[in-house]
Amino acid sequence: MKVNKDRRTTRWIAVVALSLAVVPNAGRADDASVRKELAANYDKITMALDHKDSTSLRTIVTQDFTMEEAGKKMDGKASLAVIEKGFKTTGSVGEDAMKIRTLKVNGNTAIATVAYKRTSTSVPDKKHKTHAIASNGITEDTWVKTKSGWRLKSVKTLKSEMTVDGKPMKT
């Protein structure tokens, strides 16, 4: 009787160990797939920003998109208005990169911590001078899976630094 009990226990341990070994790998494959899709979306975002293309940005965000920075939360319309205002003062774009640092996927929701870096010049000011602008920071982005693919639901700025002509600016 003890031998049968030991075999059952051994089998049970083997089944649990096997399922623990298999399940995390399946989750990682899903996360890797989502990471790949989101990375492609971040490439689309940087391309849209580089080309001052708010129409393309609208196709990546949800209808109820929100953006939060320095404790101020804006809806999608206000967020895009701020971005479009920035387009008017941006001359050329140098480096523009967004990189997923961490990703947590739970069903049809994904939360990505993203590091961004952007360099650009301003349009000439009244004195016909351009200025070097550099910004970098970290955001927490919430994505939702829709029929059309992954769409950006919210962006919360966790850290933001900006310089103009090398001098720190308050963000």
Secondary structure, 3 states (H helix, E strand, C coil): CHHHHHHHHHHHHHHHHHHHHHHHHHHHHHHHHHHHHHHHHHHHHHHHHHCCCHHHHHHHEEEEEEEEECCEEEEHHHHHHHHHHHHHHEEEEEEEEEEEEEEEEECCEEEEEEEEEEEEEECCCCCCCCCEEEEEEEEEEEEEEECCEEEEEEEEEEEEEEEECCEEECC
